Amino acid sequence: MIPPASARAGHVHADAMFTTDPSPAGASIVMPAGEATGFRWHSARTVQTISSSGRAAMARCEVCGNDYDKAFEVTLGGQRHTFDSFECAIHKMAPACSHCGCKVVGHGVEAHGKFFC
């Protein structure tokens, strides 16, 4: 039998550390509460499911397919996305620069509905 997440070493109940507030653009990003950013962060809730092998299931990154116990969710426009790294989240969600095609990480500039780095 696998103990609940709160009883295992190194695990803290998600509601104790994380909060949810949407960003001005309607996105919620899963990160520790209290970070000095324009967002308030929330945790992906861990759902304990047991596979046929008797092991707890982990979240799977929708970009690379990696199963990772520290995966996080990003919610944008009411759709939840699960990632194992910021690299995968950026690859999937960051807008591309309309001039050079690079992913815009950070503020960038938006003009006439286009993004630029």
C-alpha positions as CSV (number, residue, x, y, z in Angstrom):
1,M,0.0,0.0,0.0
2,I,1.3,3.5,-0.9
3,P,0.7,6.1,1.8
4,P,-1.1,9.3,0.9
5,A,1.2,12.1,-0.5
6,S,1.0,14.1,2.7
7,A,2.5,11.2,4.7
8,R,5.4,10.5,2.4
9,A,8.8,12.3,3.0
10,G,9.2,15.4,0.9
11,H,5.5,15.9,0.1
12,V,3.4,18.7,1.3
13,H,-0.3,19.0,0.7
14,A,-0.8,21.3,-2.3
15,D,-3.3,23.6,-0.7
16,A,-0.9,24.5,2.1
17,M,1.7,26.1,-0.3
18,F,-0.1,27.3,-3.4
19,T,-2.8,29.7,-4.5
20,T,-4.7,30.5,-7.7
21,D,-5.3,33.9,-9.2
22,P,-5.7,34.4,-13.0
23,S,-3.3,36.7,-14.8
24,P,-4.6,39.7,-16.7
25,A,-4.6,37.5,-19.9
26,G,-6.6,34.8,-18.2
27,A,-3.7,32.4,-17.6
28,S,-2.9,30.6,-14.4
29,I,0.6,29.2,-14.0
30,V,1.6,26.6,-11.5
31,M,4.3,27.9,-9.2
32,P,4.8,28.6,-5.5
33,A,2.7,31.3,-4.0
34,G,4.3,34.5,-3.1
35,E,6.8,34.7,-6.0
36,A,7.5,38.4,-6.9
37,T,5.8,38.4,-10.3
38,G,2.6,39.7,-11.9
39,F,1.0,36.3,-11.3
40,R,-0.3,34.5,-8.2
41,W,0.5,30.9,-8.5
42,H,-1.3,27.6,-7.8
43,S,-0.4,24.0,-7.7
44,A,-1.5,21.2,-9.9
45,R,-3.5,18.9,-7.6
46,T,-2.0,15.5,-7.4
47,V,-4.5,12.8,-8.0
48,Q,-3.3,9.5,-6.5
49,T,-4.1,6.7,-8.9
50,I,-2.5,3.3,-8.7
51,S,-1.5,1.6,-11.9
52,S,-1.7,-2.2,-12.5
53,S,1.9,-2.4,-11.3
54,G,0.9,-0.9,-7.9
55,R,2.9,2.3,-8.4
56,A,1.4,5.8,-8.0
57,A,0.8,7.4,-11.4
58,M,2.7,10.6,-12.3
59,A,1.7,13.5,-14.5
60,R,2.8,13.2,-18.1
61,C,4.2,16.2,-20.0
62,E,2.1,16.8,-23.1
63,V,5.1,18.0,-25.1
64,C,7.8,15.4,-24.5
65,G,5.8,12.6,-22.9
66,N,8.0,12.5,-19.8
67,D,6.4,11.1,-16.6
68,Y,7.5,13.4,-13.8
69,D,6.5,13.7,-10.1
70,K,7.1,17.5,-10.2
71,A,5.1,18.2,-13.3
72,F,3.0,21.4,-13.3
73,E,-0.1,22.7,-15.0
74,V,-0.6,25.9,-17.0
75,T,-4.2,27.0,-17.5
76,L,-5.0,29.4,-20.4
77,G,-8.4,30.1,-21.8
78,G,-10.0,27.5,-19.6
79,Q,-7.7,24.7,-21.0
80,R,-5.2,22.9,-18.7
81,H,-1.8,21.9,-20.0
82,T,0.7,19.7,-18.1
83,F,4.4,20.1,-18.5
84,D,7.6,18.7,-16.8
85,S,9.7,21.8,-17.5
86,F,9.6,25.4,-18.4
87,E,11.3,24.5,-21.7
88,C,8.3,22.3,-22.7
89,A,5.8,25.0,-21.5
90,I,7.6,27.7,-23.6
91,H,7.7,25.4,-26.6
92,K,4.0,24.8,-26.5
93,M,2.6,28.1,-25.2
94,A,4.9,31.1,-25.8
95,P,4.0,33.2,-28.8
96,A,6.4,33.3,-31.7
97,C,8.0,36.6,-32.8
98,S,6.3,37.8,-36.0
99,H,9.6,39.0,-37.3
100,C,12.1,36.2,-36.6
101,G,10.0,33.3,-35.4
102,C,11.8,32.9,-32.0
103,K,9.6,32.1,-29.0
104,V,8.9,35.3,-27.0
105,V,10.0,34.6,-23.4
106,G,9.3,37.6,-21.1
107,H,7.3,40.7,-21.9
108,G,8.2,41.2,-25.6
109,V,6.1,43.7,-27.5
110,E,2.6,43.3,-28.9
111,A,1.4,45.6,-31.7
112,H,-1.7,45.2,-33.9
113,G,-2.2,41.6,-32.6
114,K,1.4,40.5,-33.4
115,F,4.2,39.6,-30.9
116,F,7.8,40.7,-31.3
117,C,10.9,39.9,-29.3
